[in-house]
Amino acid sequence: MRHRRLPRLDLAGHTYYLTCCTHNRRPFLRAGRAAQMLIDLYAGYRDRGDIRLHGYVIMPDHYHVLVTLAAEPSVSGLVRKIHGVFAWRWHAWAGDEAPALRNGWGEAGDEAPALRGRARCRIWQRRFYDHVVRDDEDWRTKLTYMHGNPVRAGLADLAIEYLWSSAAFWETGTGPVACDGIRW
C-alpha cells in the first residue's frame, strides 16, 4: 500500500532543518566551486533578510541546512528559488553544452564535470525533507548531526576540517559563511 505524503507546513518565523539530494544522488556538489555556489545562495537570502542561516553542510550528493524563515513565507518557495538559480549557474559553469555526469567523475576539485550529450541534465531530486525544529535541544541535535556527516562519510577526520560546513564557524568563529545564532 502506498502512503500519501503529508502536506508541507510553511510556518513563517519557524526554524527548519532541510535535507536536499541531487538527482539520482549524482555528485554534482563534489567540486568546491559548486559547493561554494550553493552556500553563497543561502547566504544571499540571509543577507537580504529573507532567512536566518544557522548551519549548513554540503556533501557531494546532498546537503543539509538549518534556516529560520524571516521574510520568505514558504520553505518550498525558498528551496525552489535556490535550486532554480543553482541549476542555471551550474549549467552555465559546466559548459554551454548540457552536462551529463559520467559515473564517478574525477577527484574533488574545481574543474567542471565532464560533459557529454546535448540535453540539460536534472540537478535536484524532486522532493526534499523538512523538519520543523521544536526547541533548543532539537536545534542542537540537528546541528550536531549535520556537522558530523562529513566525518561519518569519511570526507574528514574532524568536523571542523571539512570546508563546506558551518562546523568551523560554530567552533572557531571562522568559515566560508557566517551563521546566525539561535533565537527562540
PyMOL commands that set and color helices and strands:
alter all, ss='L'
color gray80, all
select helices_A, chain A and resi 23-25+32-47+75-94+136-152+159-161+167-172
alter helices_A, ss='H'
color red, helices_A
select strands_A, chain A and resi 15-21+51-58+62-69+129-132
alter strands_A, ss='S'
color yellow, strands_A
deselect
rebuild
show_as cartoon
